[in-house]
């Protein structure tokens, strides 16, 4: 399926400054239609230009938000470590609620990809009356087991790339500890150390994504500023397991109430299919869509098709 045609933003702005952060947002589509909030991955990925094109602008009021430190939000993590201050999952949930109130939206659907699925689920747990349903693709809940696999166990499938990744922070062990070792390097204050760590971190991310020959490498990985901002935010969140005191998969009493479409590739090393499978059991009203292969990106190929179909299904409901 093709993405929907690109449209210009209806509105754009920044939320009032809070904790030193200015959060950028844009809206697309048709304001009288149901609202769909887009939550990007990373953390630190920012809203990609094609992301709103996953949803029919005639059927949805589409809202995009760059999370703290990412995209057009300021300060940008690729420019300053100040972007990591007051930057936790709770802070992002607070921003989402501020955005909902700013746009005078009573409730909305949530679309999240990769890290964005963790944020969507965490927001739904905190504000269940504001969420009508969810479309979650490349599903992560940011547990220690998931981080340990992505930055440890996945190395069994890509040993040459993982060896180079380990060499980028040799003081670190695999998993969460590796994220912490890189985080320290990325905020060391030495521009050369920070740039080298960002390049090594993104090279590993790229290797995992490119396991599937259909994958598209994010063009931004060539931008040193983006690499630094992305790597700083990812490691900042992952070394702290996103500050989720209660694991998302333990929130069944709340999450069981939401309709959802859960989309995941069978062999995605970034987000193992077992997480989507467990979440499907936690959310009995959900539909689980298994995509063959190891795709992770949601803006092309069968993952994109599944998201578009899910959006059409919810708009027709």
MORAFEN-V575618 format. One line per field, one symbol per residue. ss: DSSP state (~ for helix, > for strand, _ for the rest). phi: phi as a letter, one per 40 degrees, with the letter a starting at -180 (. if undefined). psi: psi as a letter, one per 20 degrees, with the letter a starting at -180 (. if undefined). A space follows every 50 residues. Layout:
# MORAFEN-V575618
ss=???
phi=???
psi=???
This chain:
# MORAFEN-V575618
ss=__________>>>>___>__>>_>>>>>>_____>>>>>___________ ~~~~______>>>>>________>______~~~~____~~~~~~~~~~~~ ~~_____>>>>>>>~~~~~~~~~~~~_~~~>>>>>>>>>____~~~~~~~ __~~~~__~~~~~~~~~________~~~~~~~~~~~____~~~~~~~~~~ ~~~~~~~~~_________~~~~_~~~~~~~~~~~~~~~__~~~____~~~ _~~~~___>>>>>>>_______~~~~~~~~~~___>>>>>>_________ ~~~~~~~~~~~~~~~~_
phi=.cccdcbcdcaaibcddafgbbccaabbgbdccdcbccbcchdhcgccdc dcccbcccbbccbbbccdgbfccbccccbacccccfbbdccccccccccd cdcfbcaacbbbbfddcdccccccccbcccbcibbbbfcbbfcccccccc badccccbccccccccccacccccgdccdcccdcccbcgcdccccccccc ccccdcccccdccccbcdcccccdccdccccccdcdcccbfffccbddcc ccdccccccabbbaccbcccbdddcccccdccbcccbbbcbcgbcbcbba gcccdcccccccccccc
psi=qqqqqqqqqgqqaqqqppkjqopqqqqrbohirqqopporadqihrpqhi ghiiqoiiiqopppporpircjqqqphihpihiiqlnrghhhgghghhgg hgjlpgrrqppqpchhhgggggghghmhiiphrqopqmpqjlrhggghgh kfhihhhmhghhghghhhmiiqarbhhggggggghikhiohggggggggh ghhggggggjhpiiqppphiiiohgggggghggghgghhjkjknhoqhij khhghiipqqpppqqhkohhnqhhghgghhhhnijqppoppqakqhqjjq ahggghgggghhghhi.
